[in-house]
């Protein structure tokens, strides 16, 4: 198709061409196209092949493969957001179509806002199969957790909690990040590094005027890990999304836009239910940290210094893994600002300074960044950061501590910002209360609750 050129506004249809798994190699091929353009082939490689699958597990893998095909397609669909969507090698029922539409609409919320697009009523997946009351069977999967690790504090808190509770686990990540690899190896647990390569034409399309922006990457990664769990015959896929992920940025004139929607409770509920109904009844998908606030997670992390020299939540500097802590934290992005602020109430100041290599709260040039976290004169950043009330409570706690209160931004908070806030909304302890809204298996939850309270 050498004469086909990408013309964003002229494209009429996005095609889900086919998806296939080679069980002997563990290589997945996800194929898409626009109109009659070239095939866009994404590959995912799951280590551990060859995979021997009985009929029941093979059928579940087929359903998981289709789910991954549909969710990973968001990376390509967004390039032109055409009004027609075609699924060419299998059919989906109305339940599946409605679920995928919800993920696309909400997961592309920030993308749509930044590009001035209205996707409401535009995204329609064709439902052709009846579905009826068919339910996926249980597969007799092994009791073992495949735990997503991202290199930051949250997944490390989950891993250590599961270890303390005696839950068998393998830490898994997608892509070639050396930082995540170092954290995974630091756990001393079994690891699973899954490869993912986007279709190379997507980058050409971006240079040719494609729409571009944030996608619901956690939804895609969740589907990849569900497929990997089935191939390895294990019964749990565990993420580490806390309850704060469910809250977005409030934009004047627009409403709420959640950068991390696919990390939120609404997605977790819908995805877990879809997997149980359509893929495998005994495959459990949940976030271990859903009952916790970001500050509660920070308090748990601060109890263990095993990962101080290895973890990073900084997106801007994430590709760099150097010898010094400053190489893992850029110190100027919203993630650096929030993690520093969240850890400060629970960690000795010298330890926090060693991790970041500097004191971000004593730098007046960082004021605007922290103001956004506080939702003072700005909205919450489009990043995976906690709620404004958490940032305000953390800053208020520091303003009352001799080792912090003279630092420039803490002193400014006490003098300029705190007088404008309601005093009863600044306490940390109410934010430490565990929430009952989560998808953690009941038997595990009772033990986890006791562990977190210890």
matplotlib code that plots the C-alpha trace (Angstrom):
import matplotlib.pyplot as plt

x = [0.0, 2.8, 0.6, -1.5, -0.8, -2.1, -4.6, -6.2, -9.4, -10.1, -10.0, -13.5, -12.9, -10.7, -10.3, -9.6, -8.2, -7.1, -5.3, -3.2, -1.0, 1.8, 1.7, 5.1, 6.9, 4.6, 4.4, 1.1, 0.3, -2.4, -3.3, -5.1, -5.7, -7.3, -9.5, -7.6, -4.2, -1.3, -1.6, -0.5, 1.1, 1.7, 3.6, 3.5, 5.9, 5.1, 8.1, 7.8, 6.8, 5.9, 2.5, 0.6, -3.1, -6.1, -9.3, -10.9, -7.8, -7.3, -10.8, -10.1, -6.9, -8.8, -11.2, -8.4, -6.6, -9.6, -10.0, -6.3, -6.8, -9.8, -8.1, -4.7, -6.4, -6.9, -3.3, -4.1, -7.7, -6.8, -4.6, -7.7, -10.8, -12.9, -16.6, -16.7, -15.2, -15.0, -14.1, -13.2, -12.1, -14.5, -17.7, -18.4, -21.7, -23.4, -22.0, -18.4, -19.1, -20.5, -17.5, -15.0, -16.8, -16.7, -13.0, -12.3, -14.5, -13.2, -9.7, -9.3, -10.8, -7.6, -6.6, -10.0, -9.7, -6.2, -7.1, -10.5, -12.4, -15.8, -15.9, -19.4, -21.6, -18.7, -17.2, -19.5, -18.2, -20.3, -22.1, -23.0, -22.8, -25.8, -23.7, -26.9, -26.4, -23.2, -20.7, -17.0, -16.2, -13.6, -10.3, -8.8, -6.0, -3.1, -3.3, -0.5, -0.4, 1.0, 1.8, 2.4, 5.5, 6.0, 9.2, 7.4, 6.4, 2.9, 3.7, 6.6, 4.1, 1.9, 4.7, 5.9, 2.4, 1.8, 5.1, 4.3, 1.0, 2.6, 1.0, 3.0, 3.8, 5.7, 6.5, 5.7, 6.3, 5.9, 8.7, 12.4, 12.7, 16.0, 14.7, 11.7, 14.0, 16.3, 13.4, 12.0, 15.3, 15.6, 12.5, 14.2, 11.1, 10.4, 10.0, 8.2, 9.3, 6.8, 7.8, 5.6, 6.4, 4.0, 3.4, 6.2, 3.9, 2.2, 5.2, 5.1, 1.4, 2.3, 4.7, 2.0, -0.6, -2.2, -4.1, -1.8, -2.0, -2.7, -4.3, -5.6, -2.4, -3.3, -6.3, -3.9, -1.4, -4.2, -5.3, -1.7, -1.3, -4.6, -3.4, -0.1, -1.8, -3.8, -0.8, 1.0, -2.1, -2.3, -5.4, -4.6, -3.6, -2.7, -2.3, -1.5, -3.9, -5.0, -8.4, -7.0, -6.7, -10.5, -10.4, -9.6, -8.8, -11.7, -11.4, -13.4, -16.0, -15.3, -15.8, -13.7, -11.0, -9.1, -5.6, -5.5, -9.1, -8.0, -6.3, -9.6, -12.3, -14.8, -12.4, -11.3, -14.8, -15.9, -12.7, -12.7, -16.4, -15.8, -12.9, -14.9, -17.9, -16.1, -12.7, -12.4, -14.6, -11.7, -9.3, -9.3, -8.2, -7.9, -5.9, -4.4, -4.1, -7.6, -8.7, -5.7, -5.2, -1.9, -0.8, -1.6, 0.5, 3.4, 3.2, 3.5, 6.4, 8.3, 8.4, 10.9, 14.1, 15.0, 14.1, 15.3, 18.1, 16.1, 12.6, 11.3, 7.9, 9.3, 7.9, 10.1, 13.4, 12.1, 14.3, 17.5, 19.0, 22.1, 24.3, 23.0, 19.4, 19.2, 19.4, 16.1, 14.2, 14.0, 12.8, 10.6, 7.7, 4.3, 5.2, 8.4, 6.6, 3.8, 5.9, 8.3, 5.4, 3.6, 6.6, 7.8, 5.3, 6.4, 10.1, 13.1, 14.1, 17.7, 16.5, 14.1, 16.9, 19.1, 16.4, 15.8, 19.2, 17.7, 14.9, 12.1, 10.2, 12.9, 13.0, 10.8, 11.0, 8.9, 6.0, 3.6, 4.1, 3.1, 0.2, -1.3, -1.1, -2.9, -5.4, -4.5, -4.7, -4.6, -6.2, -4.7, -2.0, -2.6, -0.4, -0.9, -0.9, -3.1, -6.0, -5.7, -6.9, -4.0, -1.4, -2.9, -2.9, 0.7, 1.8, -0.1, 1.6, 5.0, 4.1, 3.8, 7.2, 10.4, 12.6, 10.3, 8.4, 11.1, 11.6, 10.4, 7.3, 6.2, 6.5, 4.6, 1.9, 1.5, 1.5, -0.4, -2.4, -3.5, -5.5, -7.7, -8.5, -10.9, -9.0, -11.1, -10.0, -6.3, -5.9, -3.9, -5.5, -8.9, -7.0, -5.4, -8.8, -9.1, -12.0, -14.4, -14.8, -12.4, -12.2, -9.7, -10.8, -12.5, -10.2, -7.1, -8.7, -9.2, -5.5, -4.4, -6.4, -4.6, -1.2, -1.7, -2.8, 0.1]
y = [0.0, 2.3, 5.1, 5.4, 8.5, 9.4, 12.2, 12.6, 14.4, 12.3, 8.9, 7.3, 4.0, 2.4, -1.4, -4.1, -6.5, -9.5, -10.7, -13.9, -15.7, -18.1, -20.3, -21.8, -18.4, -16.4, -13.7, -11.8, -9.9, -7.2, -5.9, -2.6, -0.3, 2.9, 2.6, 0.7, 1.8, -0.5, -3.0, -1.6, -4.5, -4.3, -7.1, -8.3, -11.0, -13.0, -14.9, -18.6, -20.2, -22.7, -22.6, -25.9, -25.0, -27.3, -26.5, -24.5, -22.4, -22.0, -20.5, -18.2, -17.1, -16.3, -14.1, -12.3, -11.8, -10.1, -8.0, -6.9, -6.2, -4.0, -2.0, -1.7, -0.3, 3.0, 4.0, 3.9, 4.9, 8.2, 9.2, 10.1, 9.3, 8.4, 7.9, 4.3, 1.3, -2.1, -5.4, -7.9, -11.3, -11.8, -10.5, -8.9, -8.7, -5.6, -5.9, -5.9, -3.1, -0.9, -1.7, -0.8, 2.4, 3.5, 2.9, 4.8, 7.8, 8.2, 7.0, 9.6, 12.4, 14.3, 13.6, 15.1, 18.1, 19.0, 18.6, 20.4, 17.3, 16.1, 12.3, 12.0, 10.0, 9.5, 6.2, 3.3, -0.3, -2.7, -5.3, -8.4, -11.4, -12.1, -13.0, -13.8, -15.2, -17.1, -16.9, -17.8, -21.0, -21.4, -22.8, -24.2, -21.7, -21.9, -19.6, -17.1, -13.3, -11.6, -8.2, -5.2, -3.3, 0.3, 1.3, 3.7, 3.5, 2.1, -1.2, -1.8, -1.3, -4.0, -6.4, -6.1, -6.5, -9.6, -11.0, -10.4, -12.2, -15.2, -14.7, -16.3, -13.7, -12.9, -9.2, -8.3, -5.2, -4.3, -2.7, -2.2, 0.2, -0.4, 1.4, -1.0, -3.9, -2.8, -2.5, -5.8, -7.5, -5.7, -7.6, -10.9, -12.4, -14.2, -11.7, -11.5, -8.9, -8.6, -7.0, -4.6, -2.9, -0.4, -0.4, 1.8, 3.7, 5.3, 7.5, 8.5, 9.4, 11.6, 13.5, 13.8, 15.5, 12.7, 13.6, 12.7, 12.6, 10.6, 7.2, 4.8, 2.9, 1.1, -0.5, -1.8, -3.0, -4.7, -6.6, -7.7, -9.0, -10.9, -12.6, -13.4, -14.7, -17.2, -18.3, -19.0, -20.5, -18.2, -16.8, -13.1, -9.9, -7.3, -3.6, -0.9, 2.0, 3.9, 5.5, 9.0, 7.8, 8.0, 11.8, 14.0, 17.6, 20.1, 22.3, 25.6, 25.4, 21.7, 19.7, 16.8, 15.4, 12.4, 11.8, 8.5, 7.3, 3.7, 3.6, 4.5, 2.4, 2.7, 1.1, -1.5, -2.6, -2.7, -4.5, -7.1, -7.9, -8.2, -10.6, -12.8, -12.9, -13.1, -14.6, -16.8, -16.9, -17.6, -15.0, -12.2, -8.6, -6.1, -3.2, -4.0, -0.4, 0.8, 1.2, 3.6, 7.3, 8.4, 9.6, 6.2, 4.5, 7.0, 6.1, 2.4, 3.0, 5.0, 2.1, 0.2, 1.8, -1.3, 0.5, 4.1, 4.0, 2.2, 3.5, 6.5, 7.9, 10.6, 10.4, 13.0, 11.3, 7.8, 6.6, 7.5, 5.2, 6.6, 6.1, 9.1, 9.6, 12.9, 11.0, 9.2, 12.4, 15.5, 17.5, 19.8, 17.7, 17.2, 13.6, 14.7, 17.4, 15.2, 12.2, 14.5, 16.2, 12.9, 11.3, 14.3, 13.8, 10.2, 10.2, 11.7, 14.8, 13.7, 10.4, 12.2, 14.6, 11.6, 10.1, 13.3, 14.9, 18.3, 20.0, 20.8, 22.7, 25.2, 26.3, 29.3, 28.5, 25.4, 27.4, 27.2, 23.4, 22.9, 25.4, 23.2, 20.2, 22.3, 23.5, 27.0, 29.3, 26.3, 22.9, 19.6, 18.6, 16.1, 13.5, 10.5, 12.6, 12.6, 14.8, 18.5, 17.7, 15.2, 17.8, 20.4, 18.1, 17.1, 20.7, 21.7, 18.9, 20.1, 23.7, 22.5, 20.8, 22.7, 20.9, 21.9, 25.1, 27.5, 26.1, 28.6, 26.9, 25.6, 29.0, 30.6, 28.0, 28.9, 32.6, 33.0, 29.9, 28.2, 31.2, 30.8, 27.1, 25.5, 24.3, 21.1, 19.9, 19.9, 16.9, 13.9, 11.2, 11.1, 10.4, 7.4, 5.6, 2.5, 2.6, -0.3, 0.3, -2.1, -5.4, -7.3, -10.9, -11.0, -13.5, -11.5, -8.2, -9.3, -10.2, -7.1, -4.8, -6.2, -5.9, -2.3, -1.4, -3.1]
z = [0.0, -1.0, -2.3, 0.8, 2.9, 6.4, 6.1, 9.5, 8.6, 5.5, 7.3, 7.6, 9.5, 12.0, 11.6, 14.1, 11.5, 13.5, 16.6, 17.0, 19.5, 18.8, 21.9, 20.9, 21.1, 23.3, 20.6, 20.2, 17.1, 17.2, 13.8, 13.0, 9.9, 8.8, 5.8, 3.1, 4.6, 5.6, 8.4, 11.8, 13.7, 17.4, 19.1, 22.7, 23.9, 27.0, 28.3, 29.3, 26.0, 24.8, 26.5, 26.7, 26.9, 27.3, 25.5, 28.4, 28.9, 25.2, 24.9, 27.8, 26.1, 22.9, 24.8, 26.7, 23.4, 21.9, 25.0, 24.6, 20.9, 21.6, 24.4, 22.8, 19.7, 21.6, 20.8, 17.1, 17.0, 18.7, 15.7, 13.6, 15.8, 12.8, 13.2, 12.0, 13.8, 12.2, 13.9, 11.2, 12.5, 15.5, 16.8, 20.2, 22.2, 23.4, 26.9, 25.6, 23.2, 26.0, 28.2, 25.6, 24.7, 28.3, 28.5, 25.3, 26.2, 29.8, 29.2, 26.4, 28.5, 28.9, 25.2, 24.1, 26.4, 25.3, 21.6, 21.8, 20.8, 21.9, 21.8, 23.4, 21.0, 18.6, 19.8, 18.8, 18.7, 16.6, 18.6, 16.5, 18.8, 21.1, 24.2, 26.1, 29.5, 28.7, 31.5, 31.4, 33.3, 36.1, 35.0, 38.2, 38.0, 40.5, 43.6, 42.7, 42.1, 39.0, 40.5, 38.3, 39.3, 38.0, 39.9, 42.2, 45.9, 45.4, 43.8, 46.3, 49.1, 47.6, 47.0, 50.6, 51.9, 49.9, 51.0, 54.7, 54.2, 52.5, 49.1, 46.3, 43.7, 40.5, 39.8, 36.2, 34.0, 30.4, 28.4, 28.7, 31.7, 33.4, 36.5, 36.8, 36.2, 39.1, 41.4, 40.4, 41.0, 44.4, 45.5, 45.2, 43.8, 40.5, 37.6, 34.3, 31.8, 29.0, 25.7, 23.8, 20.5, 19.0, 15.2, 13.9, 11.5, 14.4, 14.9, 11.2, 11.6, 14.5, 12.3, 9.7, 11.9, 13.9, 17.0, 19.9, 23.7, 26.8, 26.6, 29.3, 29.5, 32.7, 30.8, 28.2, 30.7, 32.7, 29.6, 28.9, 32.4, 32.3, 29.1, 30.8, 33.9, 31.8, 29.8, 33.1, 34.7, 37.8, 39.3, 40.3, 38.6, 41.1, 40.6, 43.2, 42.5, 45.6, 46.1, 45.1, 41.5, 41.2, 41.5, 38.5, 37.8, 38.0, 35.0, 34.9, 32.1, 31.4, 34.6, 35.8, 33.6, 35.2, 33.8, 35.6, 34.9, 34.1, 37.6, 39.2, 41.0, 38.2, 35.7, 38.2, 38.9, 35.2, 34.1, 36.9, 36.2, 32.4, 33.0, 35.4, 33.0, 29.6, 30.2, 33.4, 36.4, 38.8, 37.5, 40.0, 39.1, 41.8, 43.3, 46.7, 47.6, 46.7, 50.4, 51.0, 50.3, 48.7, 52.2, 53.7, 51.0, 51.7, 55.4, 54.6, 52.2, 54.7, 57.1, 54.9, 53.5, 51.3, 48.1, 48.9, 46.3, 43.7, 43.3, 41.4, 40.5, 38.2, 34.7, 33.2, 34.3, 34.2, 31.4, 33.4, 36.0, 37.4, 40.5, 42.4, 43.6, 41.7, 38.5, 39.3, 40.2, 38.0, 41.0, 39.0, 37.7, 39.5, 40.4, 42.1, 43.9, 45.2, 46.2, 48.1, 49.9, 50.6, 52.2, 54.2, 57.1, 57.6, 56.8, 58.6, 56.7, 56.1, 54.6, 52.2, 51.2, 50.4, 48.1, 46.2, 46.5, 47.4, 49.4, 47.0, 49.7, 50.2, 46.6, 45.8, 42.0, 42.7, 44.2, 41.2, 41.1, 44.7, 44.3, 41.7, 44.1, 46.7, 44.0, 45.0, 42.0, 39.6, 39.0, 39.9, 37.5, 34.7, 36.5, 38.8, 42.0, 45.1, 45.9, 46.9, 50.5, 50.9, 49.7, 52.0, 55.0, 54.4, 54.0, 57.2, 59.1, 58.0, 59.0, 62.5, 62.6, 63.6, 61.0, 58.1, 59.0, 58.0, 54.5, 52.0, 50.6, 54.0, 55.5, 52.6, 53.0, 56.7, 56.1, 52.8, 52.0, 55.2, 56.4, 53.3, 54.0, 56.4, 59.4, 59.8, 56.4, 57.1, 59.4, 58.2, 60.4, 58.7, 55.5, 57.0, 57.5, 55.3, 52.8, 52.3, 48.6, 46.9, 45.0, 47.2, 47.8, 51.3, 52.9, 51.9, 52.9, 56.5, 56.8, 54.8, 57.1, 60.1, 58.4, 57.5, 61.0, 62.7]

ax = plt.figure().add_subplot(projection="3d")
ax.plot(x, y, z, "-o")
ax.set_aspect("equal")
plt.show()
